Every structure is written in structure tokens, then in C-alpha cells.
Amino acid sequence: MSDHSSYLAPGMRVEHPGQPEWGVGQVQSNIGGKITVNFPEAGKVVIDASRVMLMPVFDP
């Protein structure tokens, strides 16, 4: 698993840098570098962490 994605845990909120129109998604799982995220505008998407670096979203 990529070091930059190893901290992503279920419940965390993230954005896909290449798909901002998908909105802020919630991590469902992170297994072996495959991260499942539920995005409001795209539904459930499995992302390969070796190819895409999801950006965490922190509430103020």
C-alpha cells in the first residue's frame, strides 16, 4: 500500500483531485491500496492508491 494512502480509514472524507465534480466522498474501506469511496455525485468508486492521491477533507 502506498504510504500516502495508508492513513485513509473508513469514515474519513476525501476529494478526488481529478474529479472535483464528484464532491466530497466518504472512505468505505482501504484494503491493499484499493480505496472504496462513496461520492455524492458518482456513487461508490474503487480507487487505486498507487495511481490517484486522494485529498483528505477536514471540517473546520
PDB file of N, CA, C, O and CB in Angstrom:
ATOM      1  N   MET A   1       0.840  -1.174   0.000  1.00  0.00           N
ATOM      2  CA  MET A   1       0.000   0.000   0.000  1.00  0.00           C
ATOM      3  C   MET A   1       0.883   1.234   0.000  1.00  0.00           C
ATOM      4  O   MET A   1       1.936   1.258   0.637  1.00  0.00           O
ATOM      5  CB  MET A   1      -0.954   0.000   1.208  1.00  0.00           C
ATOM      6  N   SER A   2       0.451   2.246  -0.711  1.00  0.00           N
ATOM      7  CA  SER A   2       1.212   3.495  -0.775  1.00  0.00           C
ATOM      8  C   SER A   2       1.212   4.176   0.578  1.00  0.00           C
ATOM      9  O   SER A   2       0.197   4.190   1.274  1.00  0.00           O
ATOM     10  CB  SER A   2       0.635   4.436  -1.846  1.00  0.00           C
ATOM     11  N   ASP A   3       2.351   4.743   0.952  1.00  0.00           N
ATOM     12  CA  ASP A   3       2.458   5.437   2.224  1.00  0.00           C
ATOM     13  C   ASP A   3       1.472   6.587   2.332  1.00  0.00           C
ATOM     14  O   ASP A   3       0.936   6.852   3.408  1.00  0.00           O
ATOM     15  CB  ASP A   3       3.861   5.947   2.417  1.00  0.00           C
ATOM     16  N   HIS A   4       1.229   7.277   1.208  1.00  0.00           N
ATOM     17  CA  HIS A   4       0.349   8.443   1.260  1.00  0.00           C
ATOM     18  C   HIS A   4      -1.119   8.069   1.441  1.00  0.00           C
ATOM     19  O   HIS A   4      -1.932   8.946   1.731  1.00  0.00           O
ATOM     20  CB  HIS A   4       0.509   9.258   0.003  1.00  0.00           C
ATOM     21  N   SER A   5      -1.482   6.811   1.281  1.00  0.00           N
ATOM     22  CA  SER A   5      -2.880   6.412   1.451  1.00  0.00           C
ATOM     23  C   SER A   5      -3.098   5.532   2.669  1.00  0.00           C
ATOM     24  O   SER A   5      -4.241   5.224   3.008  1.00  0.00           O
ATOM     25  CB  SER A   5      -3.360   5.691   0.223  1.00  0.00           C
ATOM     26  N   SER A   6      -2.042   5.130   3.322  1.00  0.00           N
ATOM     27  CA  SER A   6      -2.182   4.173   4.418  1.00  0.00           C
ATOM     28  C   SER A   6      -2.970   4.735   5.604  1.00  0.00           C
ATOM     29  O   SER A   6      -3.527   3.970   6.391  1.00  0.00           O
ATOM     30  CB  SER A   6      -0.815   3.731   4.885  1.00  0.00           C
ATOM     31  N   TYR A   7      -3.021   6.042   5.736  1.00  0.00           N
ATOM     32  CA  TYR A   7      -3.754   6.654   6.848  1.00  0.00           C
ATOM     33  C   TYR A   7      -5.244   6.815   6.567  1.00  0.00           C
ATOM     34  O   TYR A   7      -6.006   7.140   7.478  1.00  0.00           O
ATOM     35  CB  TYR A   7      -3.160   8.001   7.168  1.00  0.00           C
ATOM     36  N   LEU A   8      -5.678   6.595   5.323  1.00  0.00           N
ATOM     37  CA  LEU A   8      -7.095   6.763   4.992  1.00  0.00           C
ATOM     38  C   LEU A   8      -7.898   5.610   5.591  1.00  0.00           C
ATOM     39  O   LEU A   8      -7.666   4.444   5.272  1.00  0.00           O
ATOM     40  CB  LEU A   8      -7.302   6.831   3.450  1.00  0.00           C
ATOM     41  N   ALA A   9      -8.831   5.949   6.448  1.00  0.00           N
ATOM     42  CA  ALA A   9      -9.610   4.954   7.170  1.00  0.00           C
ATOM     43  C   ALA A   9     -11.103   5.166   6.904  1.00  0.00           C
ATOM     44  O   ALA A   9     -11.526   6.268   6.556  1.00  0.00           O
ATOM     45  CB  ALA A   9      -9.310   5.022   8.685  1.00  0.00           C
ATOM     46  N   PRO A  10     -11.890   4.112   7.070  1.00  0.00           N
ATOM     47  CA  PRO A  10     -13.329   4.266   6.891  1.00  0.00           C
ATOM     48  C   PRO A  10     -13.882   5.427   7.719  1.00  0.00           C
ATOM     49  O   PRO A  10     -13.542   5.614   8.887  1.00  0.00           O
ATOM     50  CB  PRO A  10     -14.043   2.972   7.267  1.00  0.00           C
ATOM     51  N   GLY A  11     -14.743   6.191   7.063  1.00  0.00           N
ATOM     52  CA  GLY A  11     -15.352   7.347   7.710  1.00  0.00           C
ATOM     53  C   GLY A  11     -14.686   8.662   7.353  1.00  0.00           C
ATOM     54  O   GLY A  11     -15.305   9.718   7.473  1.00  0.00           O
ATOM     55  N   MET A  12     -13.429   8.617   6.914  1.00  0.00           N
ATOM     56  CA  MET A  12     -12.740   9.852   6.545  1.00  0.00           C
ATOM     57  C   MET A  12     -13.359  10.422   5.276  1.00  0.00           C
ATOM     58  O   MET A  12     -13.879   9.690   4.433  1.00  0.00           O
ATOM     59  CB  MET A  12     -11.223   9.604   6.347  1.00  0.00           C
ATOM     60  N   ARG A  13     -13.291  11.738   5.160  1.00  0.00           N
ATOM     61  CA  ARG A  13     -13.827  12.427   3.992  1.00  0.00           C
ATOM     62  C   ARG A  13     -12.672  12.837   3.078  1.00  0.00           C
ATOM     63  O   ARG A  13     -11.641  13.333   3.533  1.00  0.00           O
ATOM     64  CB  ARG A  13     -14.668  13.668   4.415  1.00  0.00           C
ATOM     65  N   VAL A  14     -12.873  12.618   1.773  1.00  0.00           N
ATOM     66  CA  VAL A  14     -11.817  12.877   0.793  1.00  0.00           C
ATOM     67  C   VAL A  14     -12.392  13.478  -0.484  1.00  0.00           C
ATOM     68  O   VAL A  14     -13.590  13.398  -0.755  1.00  0.00           O
ATOM     69  CB  VAL A  14     -11.056  11.584   0.470  1.00  0.00           C
ATOM     70  N   GLU A  15     -11.490  14.085  -1.259  1.00  0.00           N
ATOM     71  CA  GLU A  15     -11.818  14.569  -2.602  1.00  0.00           C
ATOM     72  C   GLU A  15     -10.881  13.900  -3.593  1.00  0.00           C
ATOM     73  O   GLU A  15      -9.728  13.610  -3.275  1.00  0.00           O
ATOM     74  CB  GLU A  15     -11.708  16.128  -2.693  1.00  0.00           C
ATOM     75  N   HIS A  16     -11.386  13.660  -4.793  1.00  0.00           N
ATOM     76  CA  HIS A  16     -10.569  13.136  -5.880  1.00  0.00           C
ATOM     77  C   HIS A  16     -10.036  14.347  -6.639  1.00  0.00           C
ATOM     78  O   HIS A  16     -10.834  15.119  -7.173  1.00  0.00           O
ATOM     79  CB  HIS A  16     -11.392  12.160  -6.826  1.00  0.00           C
ATOM     80  N   PRO A  17      -8.709  14.546  -6.710  1.00  0.00           N
ATOM     81  CA  PRO A  17      -8.160  15.751  -7.332  1.00  0.00           C
ATOM     82  C   PRO A  17      -8.502  15.904  -8.811  1.00  0.00           C
ATOM     83  O   PRO A  17      -8.549  17.027  -9.313  1.00  0.00           O
ATOM     84  CB  PRO A  17      -6.680  15.757  -7.174  1.00  0.00           C
ATOM     85  N   GLY A  18      -8.737  14.821  -9.507  1.00  0.00           N
ATOM     86  CA  GLY A  18      -9.056  14.887 -10.924  1.00  0.00           C
ATOM     87  C   GLY A  18     -10.546  14.933 -11.230  1.00  0.00           C
ATOM     88  O   GLY A  18     -10.946  15.096 -12.383  1.00  0.00           O
ATOM     89  N   GLN A  19     -11.376  14.786 -10.178  1.00  0.00           N
ATOM     90  CA  GLN A  19     -12.828  14.747 -10.372  1.00  0.00           C
ATOM     91  C   GLN A  19     -13.536  15.602  -9.318  1.00  0.00           C
ATOM     92  O   GLN A  19     -14.339  15.076  -8.547  1.00  0.00           O
ATOM     93  CB  GLN A  19     -13.343  13.289 -10.313  1.00  0.00           C
ATOM     94  N   PRO A  20     -13.259  16.902  -9.266  1.00  0.00           N
ATOM     95  CA  PRO A  20     -13.874  17.735  -8.218  1.00  0.00           C
ATOM     96  C   PRO A  20     -15.397  17.762  -8.279  1.00  0.00           C
ATOM     97  O   PRO A  20     -16.058  18.028  -7.274  1.00  0.00           O
ATOM     98  CB  PRO A  20     -13.353  19.147  -8.321  1.00  0.00           C
ATOM     99  N   GLU A  21     -15.960  17.482  -9.468  1.00  0.00           N
ATOM    100  CA  GLU A  21     -17.414  17.486  -9.596  1.00  0.00           C
ATOM    101  C   GLU A  21     -18.076  16.323  -8.856  1.00  0.00           C
ATOM    102  O   GLU A  21     -19.293  16.330  -8.666  1.00  0.00           O
ATOM    103  CB  GLU A  21     -17.797  17.441 -11.056  1.00  0.00           C
ATOM    104  N   TRP A  22     -17.301  15.333  -8.440  1.00  0.00           N
ATOM    105  CA  TRP A  22     -17.842  14.223  -7.667  1.00  0.00           C
ATOM    106  C   TRP A  22     -18.210  14.640  -6.252  1.00  0.00           C
ATOM    107  O   TRP A  22     -18.993  13.957  -5.592  1.00  0.00           O
ATOM    108  CB  TRP A  22     -16.847  13.087  -7.624  1.00  0.00           C
ATOM    109  N   GLY A  23     -17.660  15.745  -5.778  1.00  0.00           N
ATOM    110  CA  GLY A  23     -17.933  16.208  -4.415  1.00  0.00           C
ATOM    111  C   GLY A  23     -17.028  15.543  -3.402  1.00  0.00           C
ATOM    112  O   GLY A  23     -16.060  14.869  -3.754  1.00  0.00           O
ATOM    113  N   VAL A  24     -17.356  15.741  -2.144  1.00  0.00           N
ATOM    114  CA  VAL A  24     -16.578  15.171  -1.038  1.00  0.00           C
ATOM    115  C   VAL A  24     -17.153  13.790  -0.725  1.00  0.00           C
ATOM    116  O   VAL A  24     -18.336  13.643  -0.418  1.00  0.00           O
ATOM    117  CB  VAL A  24     -16.612  16.106   0.239  1.00  0.00           C
ATOM    118  N   GLY A  25     -16.288  12.789  -0.812  1.00  0.00           N
ATOM    119  CA  GLY A  25     -16.722  11.416  -0.566  1.00  0.00           C
ATOM    120  C   GLY A  25     -16.284  10.909   0.789  1.00  0.00           C
ATOM    121  O   GLY A  25     -15.447  11.509   1.464  1.00  0.00           O
ATOM    122  N   GLN A  26     -16.870   9.788   1.170  1.00  0.00           N
ATOM    123  CA  GLN A  26     -16.531   9.160   2.445  1.00  0.00           C
ATOM    124  C   GLN A  26     -15.885   7.807   2.170  1.00  0.00           C
ATOM    125  O   GLN A  26     -16.424   6.985   1.429  1.00  0.00           O
ATOM    126  CB  GLN A  26     -17.795   9.000   3.350  1.00  0.00           C
ATOM    127  N   VAL A  27     -14.708   7.589   2.785  1.00  0.00           N
ATOM    128  CA  VAL A  27     -13.988   6.330   2.628  1.00  0.00           C
ATOM    129  C   VAL A  27     -14.810   5.210   3.262  1.00  0.00           C
ATOM    130  O   VAL A  27     -15.241   5.307   4.411  1.00  0.00           O
ATOM    131  CB  VAL A  27     -12.567   6.412   3.269  1.00  0.00           C
ATOM    132  N   GLN A  28     -15.017   4.138   2.482  1.00  0.00           N
ATOM    133  CA  GLN A  28     -15.735   2.958   2.972  1.00  0.00           C
ATOM    134  C   GLN A  28     -14.753   1.876   3.426  1.00  0.00           C
ATOM    135  O   GLN A  28     -14.979   1.197   4.427  1.00  0.00           O
ATOM    136  CB  GLN A  28     -16.670   2.403   1.877  1.00  0.00           C
ATOM    137  N   SER A  29     -13.643   1.725   2.661  1.00  0.00           N
ATOM    138  CA  SER A  29     -12.626   0.731   3.027  1.00  0.00           C
ATOM    139  C   SER A  29     -11.310   1.091   2.360  1.00  0.00           C
ATOM    140  O   SER A  29     -11.268   1.841   1.384  1.00  0.00           O
ATOM    141  CB  SER A  29     -13.069  -0.704   2.620  1.00  0.00           C
ATOM    142  N   ASN A  30     -10.240   0.539   2.911  1.00  0.00           N
ATOM    143  CA  ASN A  30      -8.890   0.732   2.380  1.00  0.00           C
ATOM    144  C   ASN A  30      -8.151  -0.589   2.566  1.00  0.00           C
ATOM    145  O   ASN A  30      -7.606  -0.870   3.634  1.00  0.00           O
ATOM    146  CB  ASN A  30      -8.135   1.933   3.100  1.00  0.00           C
ATOM    147  N   ILE A  31      -8.145  -1.396   1.500  1.00  0.00           N
ATOM    148  CA  ILE A  31      -7.568  -2.734   1.579  1.00  0.00           C
ATOM    149  C   ILE A  31      -6.532  -2.897   0.477  1.00  0.00           C
ATOM    150  O   ILE A  31      -6.858  -2.864  -0.710  1.00  0.00           O
ATOM    151  CB  ILE A  31      -8.668  -3.825   1.467  1.00  0.00           C
ATOM    152  N   GLY A  32      -5.296  -3.071   0.880  1.00  0.00           N
ATOM    153  CA  GLY A  32      -4.219  -3.314  -0.079  1.00  0.00           C
ATOM    154  C   GLY A  32      -4.050  -2.225  -1.119  1.00  0.00           C
ATOM    155  O   GLY A  32      -3.714  -2.511  -2.268  1.00  0.00           O
ATOM    156  N   GLY A  33      -4.280  -0.982  -0.732  1.00  0.00           N
ATOM    157  CA  GLY A  33      -4.109   0.128  -1.665  1.00  0.00           C
ATOM    158  C   GLY A  33      -5.294   0.381  -2.566  1.00  0.00           C
ATOM    159  O   GLY A  33      -5.252   1.276  -3.411  1.00  0.00           O
ATOM    160  N   LYS A  34      -6.349  -0.390  -2.401  1.00  0.00           N
ATOM    161  CA  LYS A  34      -7.604  -0.159  -3.129  1.00  0.00           C
ATOM    162  C   LYS A  34      -8.571   0.502  -2.144  1.00  0.00           C
ATOM    163  O   LYS A  34      -8.955  -0.093  -1.137  1.00  0.00           O
ATOM    164  CB  LYS A  34      -8.208  -1.516  -3.722  1.00  0.00           C
ATOM    165  N   ILE A  35      -8.953   1.729  -2.450  1.00  0.00           N
ATOM    166  CA  ILE A  35      -9.776   2.516  -1.539  1.00  0.00           C
ATOM    167  C   ILE A  35     -11.162   2.661  -2.144  1.00  0.00           C
ATOM    168  O   ILE A  35     -11.312   3.167  -3.257  1.00  0.00           O
ATOM    169  CB  ILE A  35      -9.140   3.911  -1.258  1.00  0.00           C
ATOM    170  N   THR A  36     -12.166   2.219  -1.412  1.00  0.00           N
ATOM    171  CA  THR A  36     -13.547   2.377  -1.846  1.00  0.00           C
ATOM    172  C   THR A  36     -14.096   3.634  -1.202  1.00  0.00           C
ATOM    173  O   THR A  36     -14.061   3.793   0.018  1.00  0.00           O
ATOM    174  CB  THR A  36     -14.411   1.130  -1.478  1.00  0.00           C
ATOM    175  N   VAL A  37     -14.609   4.532  -2.049  1.00  0.00           N
ATOM    176  CA  VAL A  37     -15.131   5.813  -1.580  1.00  0.00           C
ATOM    177  C   VAL A  37     -16.544   5.979  -2.125  1.00  0.00           C
ATOM    178  O   VAL A  37     -16.809   5.679  -3.289  1.00  0.00           O
ATOM    179  CB  VAL A  37     -14.212   7.002  -2.023  1.00  0.00           C
ATOM    180  N   ASN A  38     -17.448   6.461  -1.275  1.00  0.00           N
ATOM    181  CA  ASN A  38     -18.804   6.763  -1.708  1.00  0.00           C
ATOM    182  C   ASN A  38     -18.897   8.268  -1.940  1.00  0.00           C
ATOM    183  O   ASN A  38     -18.880   9.053  -0.992  1.00  0.00           O
ATOM    184  CB  ASN A  38     -19.863   6.282  -0.655  1.00  0.00           C
ATOM    185  N   PHE A  39     -18.997   8.666  -3.219  1.00  0.00           N
ATOM    186  CA  PHE A  39     -19.092  10.078  -3.594  1.00  0.00           C
ATOM    187  C   PHE A  39     -20.556  10.435  -3.845  1.00  0.00           C
ATOM    188  O   PHE A  39     -21.297   9.633  -4.412  1.00  0.00           O
ATOM    189  CB  PHE A  39     -18.226  10.381  -4.857  1.00  0.00           C
ATOM    190  N   PRO A  40     -20.986  11.643  -3.425  1.00  0.00           N
ATOM    191  CA  PRO A  40     -22.389  12.011  -3.609  1.00  0.00           C
ATOM    192  C   PRO A  40     -22.822  12.089  -5.072  1.00  0.00           C
ATOM    193  O   PRO A  40     -23.982  11.818  -5.383  1.00  0.00           O
ATOM    194  CB  PRO A  40     -22.648  13.327  -2.952  1.00  0.00           C
ATOM    195  N   GLU A  41     -21.914  12.453  -5.968  1.00  0.00           N
ATOM    196  CA  GLU A  41     -22.284  12.624  -7.373  1.00  0.00           C
ATOM    197  C   GLU A  41     -21.798  11.496  -8.284  1.00  0.00           C
ATOM    198  O   GLU A  41     -22.082  11.507  -9.482  1.00  0.00           O
ATOM    199  CB  GLU A  41     -21.743  13.923  -7.874  1.00  0.00           C
ATOM    200  N   ALA A  42     -21.073  10.528  -7.732  1.00  0.00           N
ATOM    201  CA  ALA A  42     -20.548   9.433  -8.564  1.00  0.00           C
ATOM    202  C   ALA A  42     -20.867   8.056  -7.997  1.00  0.00           C
ATOM    203  O   ALA A  42     -20.665   7.048  -8.673  1.00  0.00           O
ATOM    204  CB  ALA A  42     -19.047   9.573  -8.718  1.00  0.00           C
ATOM    205  N   GLY A  43     -21.364   8.003  -6.767  1.00  0.00           N
ATOM    206  CA  GLY A  43     -21.638   6.721  -6.135  1.00  0.00           C
ATOM    207  C   GLY A  43     -20.364   6.086  -5.597  1.00  0.00           C
ATOM    208  O   GLY A  43     -19.382   6.772  -5.314  1.00  0.00           O
ATOM    209  N   LYS A  44     -20.400   4.760  -5.461  1.00  0.00           N
ATOM    210  CA  LYS A  44     -19.260   4.034  -4.921  1.00  0.00           C
ATOM    211  C   LYS A  44     -18.210   3.838  -6.001  1.00  0.00           C
ATOM    212  O   LYS A  44     -18.499   3.330  -7.084  1.00  0.00           O
ATOM    213  CB  LYS A  44     -19.699   2.679  -4.345  1.00  0.00           C
ATOM    214  N   VAL A  45     -16.976   4.254  -5.687  1.00  0.00           N
ATOM    215  CA  VAL A  45     -15.873   4.165  -6.641  1.00  0.00           C
ATOM    216  C   VAL A  45     -14.688   3.508  -5.938  1.00  0.00           C
ATOM    217  O   VAL A  45     -14.352   3.866  -4.810  1.00  0.00           O
ATOM    218  CB  VAL A  45     -15.487   5.581  -7.203  1.00  0.00           C
ATOM    219  N   VAL A  46     -14.055   2.543  -6.613  1.00  0.00           N
ATOM    220  CA  VAL A  46     -12.831   1.920  -6.096  1.00  0.00           C
ATOM    221  C   VAL A  46     -11.655   2.608  -6.764  1.00  0.00           C
ATOM    222  O   VAL A  46     -11.572   2.677  -7.991  1.00  0.00           O
ATOM    223  CB  VAL A  46     -12.807   0.363  -6.359  1.00  0.00           C
ATOM    224  N   ILE A  47     -10.742   3.119  -5.938  1.00  0.00           N
ATOM    225  CA  ILE A  47      -9.618   3.902  -6.432  1.00  0.00           C
ATOM    226  C   ILE A  47      -8.309   3.196  -6.089  1.00  0.00           C
ATOM    227  O   ILE A  47      -8.109   2.747  -4.960  1.00  0.00           O
ATOM    228  CB  ILE A  47      -9.641   5.329  -5.839  1.00  0.00           C
ATOM    229  N   ASP A  48      -7.432   3.108  -7.067  1.00  0.00           N
ATOM    230  CA  ASP A  48      -6.106   2.518  -6.887  1.00  0.00           C
ATOM    231  C   ASP A  48      -5.194   3.616  -6.328  1.00  0.00           C
ATOM    232  O   ASP A  48      -4.877   4.580  -7.024  1.00  0.00           O
ATOM    233  CB  ASP A  48      -5.539   1.927  -8.248  1.00  0.00           C
ATOM    234  N   ALA A  49      -4.782   3.465  -5.088  1.00  0.00           N
ATOM    235  CA  ALA A  49      -3.983   4.494  -4.417  1.00  0.00           C
ATOM    236  C   ALA A  49      -2.604   4.675  -5.043  1.00  0.00           C
ATOM    237  O   ALA A  49      -1.954   5.693  -4.804  1.00  0.00           O
ATOM    238  CB  ALA A  49      -3.828   4.150  -2.956  1.00  0.00           C
ATOM    239  N   SER A  50      -2.147   3.723  -5.831  1.00  0.00           N
ATOM    240  CA  SER A  50      -0.853   3.898  -6.493  1.00  0.00           C
ATOM    241  C   SER A  50      -0.972   4.830  -7.705  1.00  0.00           C
ATOM    242  O   SER A  50       0.036   5.286  -8.246  1.00  0.00           O
ATOM    243  CB  SER A  50      -0.288   2.534  -6.929  1.00  0.00           C
ATOM    244  N   ARG A  51      -2.203   5.105  -8.124  1.00  0.00           N
ATOM    245  CA  ARG A  51      -2.424   5.960  -9.296  1.00  0.00           C
ATOM    246  C   ARG A  51      -3.050   7.311  -8.961  1.00  0.00           C
ATOM    247  O   ARG A  51      -2.839   8.292  -9.675  1.00  0.00           O
ATOM    248  CB  ARG A  51      -3.300   5.245 -10.281  1.00  0.00           C
ATOM    249  N   VAL A  52      -3.819   7.358  -7.875  1.00  0.00           N
ATOM    250  CA  VAL A  52      -4.519   8.592  -7.506  1.00  0.00           C
ATOM    251  C   VAL A  52      -4.264   8.886  -6.032  1.00  0.00           C
ATOM    252  O   VAL A  52      -4.403   8.009  -5.178  1.00  0.00           O
ATOM    253  CB  VAL A  52      -6.050   8.478  -7.790  1.00  0.00           C
ATOM    254  N   MET A  53      -3.891  10.130  -5.746  1.00  0.00           N
ATOM    255  CA  MET A  53      -3.680  10.529  -4.357  1.00  0.00           C
ATOM    256  C   MET A  53      -4.896  11.337  -3.902  1.00  0.00           C
ATOM    257  O   MET A  53      -5.034  12.517  -4.223  1.00  0.00           O
ATOM    258  CB  MET A  53      -2.355  11.360  -4.197  1.00  0.00           C
ATOM    259  N   LEU A  54      -5.766  10.679  -3.155  1.00  0.00           N
ATOM    260  CA  LEU A  54      -6.959  11.344  -2.643  1.00  0.00           C
ATOM    261  C   LEU A  54      -6.562  12.424  -1.639  1.00  0.00           C
ATOM    262  O   LEU A  54      -5.599  12.269  -0.887  1.00  0.00           O
ATOM    263  CB  LEU A  54      -7.920  10.321  -1.990  1.00  0.00           C
ATOM    264  N   MET A  55      -7.310  13.503  -1.642  1.00  0.00           N
ATOM    265  CA  MET A  55      -7.024  14.625  -0.753  1.00  0.00           C
ATOM    266  C   MET A  55      -7.991  14.601   0.428  1.00  0.00           C
ATOM    267  O   MET A  55      -9.203  14.682   0.232  1.00  0.00           O
ATOM    268  CB  MET A  55      -7.124  15.971  -1.515  1.00  0.00           C
ATOM    269  N   PRO A  56      -7.471  14.492   1.650  1.00  0.00           N
ATOM    270  CA  PRO A  56      -8.374  14.489   2.816  1.00  0.00           C
ATOM    271  C   PRO A  56      -9.059  15.826   2.989  1.00  0.00           C
ATOM    272  O   PRO A  56      -8.498  16.875   2.672  1.00  0.00           O
ATOM    273  CB  PRO A  56      -7.606  14.138   4.090  1.00  0.00           C
ATOM    274  N   VAL A  57     -10.278  15.777   3.496  1.00  0.00           N
ATOM    275  CA  VAL A  57     -11.057  16.986   3.758  1.00  0.00           C
ATOM    276  C   VAL A  57     -11.310  17.013   5.260  1.00  0.00           C
ATOM    277  O   VAL A  57     -11.882  16.079   5.821  1.00  0.00           O
ATOM    278  CB  VAL A  57     -12.417  17.016   2.929  1.00  0.00           C
ATOM    279  N   PHE A  58     -10.883  18.078   5.895  1.00  0.00           N
ATOM    280  CA  PHE A  58     -11.067  18.224   7.344  1.00  0.00           C
ATOM    281  C   PHE A  58     -12.076  19.325   7.605  1.00  0.00           C
ATOM    282  O   PHE A  58     -11.980  20.415   7.041  1.00  0.00           O
ATOM    283  CB  PHE A  58      -9.718  18.535   8.058  1.00  0.00           C
ATOM    284  N   ASP A  59     -13.047  19.034   8.464  1.00  0.00           N
ATOM    285  CA  ASP A  59     -14.018  20.057   8.825  1.00  0.00           C
ATOM    286  C   ASP A  59     -13.340  21.128   9.658  1.00  0.00           C
ATOM    287  O   ASP A  59     -12.470  20.828  10.475  1.00  0.00           O
ATOM    288  CB  ASP A  59     -15.206  19.445   9.590  1.00  0.00           C
ATOM    289  N   PRO A  60     -13.739  22.388   9.451  1.00  0.00           N
ATOM    290  CA  PRO A  60     -13.106  23.470  10.223  1.00  0.00           C
ATOM    291  C   PRO A  60     -13.418  23.398  11.700  1.00  0.00           C
ATOM    292  O   PRO A  60     -12.956  24.240  12.470  1.00  0.00           O
ATOM    293  CB  PRO A  60     -13.542  24.809   9.693  1.00  0.00           C
TER     294      PRO A  60
END
